[in-house]
């Protein structure tokens, strides 16, 4: 004997699945933004300004230059490694030979390179105009021969990062609009199956608030379940990627991921409540003829 459909039955599974898929896509976009921002931050922190010293500079003079540079506000404050690294002319020659596979000392008969400091810069100063100011400021220090950095690199990175964020933001916004419309239509169809039950409740004197309350609570619960399921899928995907992609672990900022998780769950509840309320409001205002 076929099971009879219960009066007031509601397609909960369909709504939860729609919300889960929608919130997962939004969360995935958010995770991409977080990872890309962290990657850009790491790239910026590893850009170095090279301070070449006069060949005649003594060890005491080099230490004096180091102490002056350390006090500058643009020097990176990092717990991971020293922000200023000393590179002797001999070490620089080894690096050059390893990189080019050519020993220039045999051709020139001497090492023309200079002792230098490699200075990591605060991310806030990662602009071409500010880097130019840093260059001029350090070159004023007695004993400094020249300051070199990759010119136009900052502007190129900033320009490309802006484009990437714009594309991701536009994609996330389009997906959010599509998803909200999809979920909204799904809930409307679900409420449509309840229209005669809603009408019956009105006829026996139930107020709009009394009718809306259980549906809105149900919408909030559906949004909560959808949010939790989407977060579970997102975290599973993130952990799978971390285990299989080398170096991805360094891009993880778990405090920001936790914030993203709370936003996704809250967004699920909000979409569920608002979509349910809007759909109910439509049928509460309909006449009996319109219901048919």
Helices and strands as residue ranges (DSSP letters): H 12-45, E 48-53, H 59-70, E 84-87, H 89-100, H 104-108, E 116-120, G 123-125, H 128-139, E 144-148, H 153-192, H 195-203, H 208-244, G 248-251, H 254-284, H 288-291
